[in-house]
Amino acid sequence: MPDVPAVTVVPTMVSRELPKGRRYLAVSPPTSARSLPIVLLLHGDGGTAESMRAFTGFDAASGEGAHVAYAQVAHRYWGVGVEGGYDAERAYLADIVADLGRLRGADVTRVFVLGWSSGASVAQSFACEHPEVAALTLVEARGERPCAPGTKPRPTLVVHNTRDTEHTVADGDALVAGLRAARRCGPSPLPTLVSPCVGYSGCEAPLAYCRIEGGSHYPWKRTARVAWSFFSGSGP
């Protein structure tokens, strides 16, 4: 079970239908006098919007601080079975952002994205194309998807379990090493967020790494809380 606080307010949860037969699960605070940011959550292969909510509990972790959208693949895998591949997936995520802007008055200029497993690749790809993405969390990810030269890097949190046998911890280490090099980070990590997470100084965009002993391919139970802390602070 995810490590999230007890829910003290009743969120507004709806399953939203979008063009081309796509849908997503929206969870928003019941009332808000201010425009709140959007958090997009992308499950892994074979998952659903509902399973991603069960695994992370992100809307409970963010409290009344954001409009949370759990995305849903058209078929079993991201970019498969949809005309346009990853281009179609980026357009779908953009449709979610626009829909939340109309539906809930969300701040479409402040978008955070959390991707798990294959969803992390889609998250990176979306951020490359959309400057409204303010920060990323990549969970049990495999490899970096570099943006075009000149693209501004985003604050990024990487979370990886050491006993993941699908995307091994070597994948997580390599991802962080690539991001550190690309962002010209300093060599010495410093504690940040919660133990055992570390941040890197001097980076062109903030970077943090939670390398969790044990676990599996499923998200660390504290992922939602730590990711929300990272997003709301926009850095380590």
C-alpha positions in Angstrom: 0.0 0.0 0.0 1.3 3.5 -0.7 2.4 5.6 2.3 0.0 8.5 2.1 -1.8 10.6 4.7 -5.5 9.9 5.7 -7.8 11.7 3.4 -9.5 14.6 5.3 -11.5 15.9 2.3 -13.7 14.1 -0.2 -12.1 14.7 -3.6 -14.2 15.0 -6.8 -13.4 12.0 -8.9 -14.6 11.6 -12.5 -13.8 9.4 -15.4 -13.4 11.7 -18.4 -14.0 10.8 -22.0 -11.8 12.5 -24.6 -11.8 12.4 -28.4 -10.7 9.3 -30.3 -12.1 7.0 -27.6 -9.4 8.0 -25.0 -10.2 8.5 -21.3 -8.5 9.4 -18.0 -9.4 9.5 -14.3 -9.5 13.0 -12.8 -9.3 13.6 -9.1 -9.7 17.2 -7.9 -10.2 19.0 -4.6 -13.9 19.6 -3.9 -13.5 23.3 -3.8 -10.7 25.8 -4.6 -10.5 29.5 -4.7 -7.2 29.4 -6.6 -6.0 27.9 -9.8 -4.1 24.7 -8.9 -1.4 22.9 -10.9 -2.0 19.7 -12.8 -0.2 16.4 -12.0 -0.3 13.8 -14.7 0.4 10.1 -13.7 1.3 7.6 -16.3 1.2 3.9 -15.5 3.4 1.1 -16.9 2.6 -1.5 -19.6 -0.5 -3.5 -18.8 -1.7 -1.0 -16.2 -4.8 1.2 -15.9 -5.6 4.6 -14.5 -7.3 2.9 -11.6 -4.3 0.7 -10.8 -2.0 3.6 -10.9 -4.1 5.4 -8.4 -4.1 2.3 -6.2 -0.3 1.9 -6.4 0.5 5.5 -5.7 -2.4 7.2 -3.9 -1.1 10.4 -5.4 -4.3 12.5 -4.9 -4.2 11.7 -1.2 -0.6 12.7 -1.0 -1.1 16.0 -2.7 -4.2 16.8 -0.6 -5.9 19.9 -1.9 -2.8 21.1 -3.7 -3.4 19.9 -7.3 -5.7 18.5 -9.9 -4.5 14.9 -10.4 -5.0 13.0 -13.7 -4.4 9.3 -14.0 -3.8 8.6 -17.7 -4.9 5.5 -19.5 -3.3 3.7 -22.5 -5.5 3.1 -25.5 -4.4 -0.5 -25.6 -1.9 -2.4 -23.5 1.3 -0.5 -24.3 2.1 3.2 -24.7 2.4 4.2 -28.3 1.2 0.8 -29.6 -2.1 0.4 -31.4 -2.6 4.1 -31.9 -2.0 6.0 -35.1 1.0 8.3 -34.6 2.7 6.3 -31.8 4.3 8.6 -29.3 3.1 11.7 -31.1 -0.4 10.5 -30.4 0.4 9.9 -26.8 1.8 13.4 -26.4 -1.4 14.8 -28.0 -3.5 12.7 -25.7 -1.7 14.1 -22.6 -2.1 17.7 -23.9 -5.8 17.0 -24.3 -6.0 16.0 -20.6 -4.3 19.2 -19.6 -6.7 21.3 -21.8 -9.7 19.3 -20.5 -8.8 20.0 -16.9 -8.4 23.6 -17.7 -12.0 23.7 -18.9 -13.5 21.3 -16.4 -11.8 22.5 -13.2 -10.2 25.8 -14.0 -6.8 24.2 -13.4 -3.5 26.1 -14.1 -2.5 24.7 -17.5 0.8 26.5 -17.4 2.0 24.5 -14.4 2.0 20.7 -15.1 3.9 18.0 -13.2 4.4 14.5 -14.6 5.1 11.2 -12.9 5.8 8.2 -15.1 6.3 4.7 -13.9 8.2 2.1 -16.0 7.2 2.6 -19.7 5.2 5.6 -18.6 8.4 7.3 -17.6 9.5 7.2 -21.2 6.3 8.9 -22.3 6.7 11.4 -19.5 10.1 12.4 -20.7 8.9 12.6 -24.3 6.0 14.8 -23.3 8.2 17.2 -21.3 10.5 17.6 -24.3 7.6 19.0 -26.4 5.7 20.9 -23.7 7.3 23.9 -21.8 4.4 23.9 -19.4 5.9 20.8 -17.7 7.5 22.2 -14.6 9.1 19.0 -13.2 9.2 15.2 -13.7 9.3 12.2 -11.5 10.6 9.0 -13.2 9.9 5.7 -11.3 11.5 2.4 -12.2 12.6 4.0 -15.5 14.8 2.5 -18.2 17.0 5.0 -20.0 16.9 8.6 -20.9 14.9 10.0 -23.8 17.0 13.1 -24.6 15.3 16.2 -25.9 16.3 18.2 -28.9 19.4 20.4 -28.5 18.5 23.7 -26.8 15.5 22.3 -24.9 15.5 23.6 -21.3 15.9 20.7 -18.9 13.3 20.2 -16.2 13.7 19.5 -12.5 13.8 15.7 -12.3 13.4 13.2 -9.5 14.4 9.6 -10.2 13.0 6.8 -7.9 14.4 3.2 -8.3 14.3 0.1 -6.2 17.5 -2.0 -6.0 15.7 -5.3 -6.4 13.7 -4.4 -9.5 14.3 -7.4 -11.8 12.4 -5.9 -14.8 14.2 -2.5 -15.0 17.3 -3.1 -12.9 18.9 -0.6 -10.5 21.7 -0.4 -13.1 19.1 1.2 -15.4 18.3 3.8 -12.7 21.9 4.5 -12.0 22.6 4.9 -15.7 19.7 7.3 -16.1 20.9 9.5 -13.2 24.5 9.4 -14.5 23.3 10.6 -17.9 21.2 13.4 -16.4 24.0 14.5 -14.1 26.4 14.7 -17.0 24.0 16.5 -19.3 23.1 19.0 -16.6 26.8 19.5 -15.5 26.0 18.6 -11.9 28.6 18.7 -9.1 30.2 15.4 -8.1 29.0 15.1 -4.5 25.4 14.2 -3.7 23.8 15.7 -0.6 20.8 14.4 1.4 17.4 15.8 0.3 13.7 15.2 0.7 13.7 12.0 2.8 16.4 9.3 3.4 17.9 7.8 1.3 17.2 10.4 -1.4 20.1 12.6 -2.5 20.3 15.8 -4.6 23.1 17.2 -6.7 24.4 20.7 -6.6 25.4 23.0 -9.4 23.0 21.4 -11.9 21.5 23.3 -14.8 18.2 22.0 -13.6 17.5 20.3 -10.2 18.1 16.6 -10.0 17.4 14.2 -7.1 17.7 10.4 -6.8 15.9 8.1 -4.4 17.7 4.8 -4.6 15.7 2.5 -2.5 17.1 -0.7 -1.0 14.9 -3.7 -1.7 11.5 -3.4 -3.3 10.5 -4.6 -6.8 9.3 -3.1 -10.0 6.3 -1.6 -8.2 6.6 1.9 -6.9 8.2 2.5 -3.5 5.4 3.1 -1.0 6.6 6.7 -0.3 6.8 7.7 -3.9 3.7 9.9 -3.9 4.7 11.9 -0.8 8.3 12.4 -2.0 7.3 13.3 -5.5 4.7 15.8 -4.3 7.3 17.4 -2.0 9.7 17.6 -5.0 7.0 19.1 -7.3 5.7 21.6 -4.8 9.2 22.8 -4.1 10.2 22.4 -7.8 13.6 20.9 -6.8 15.7 19.1 -4.2 
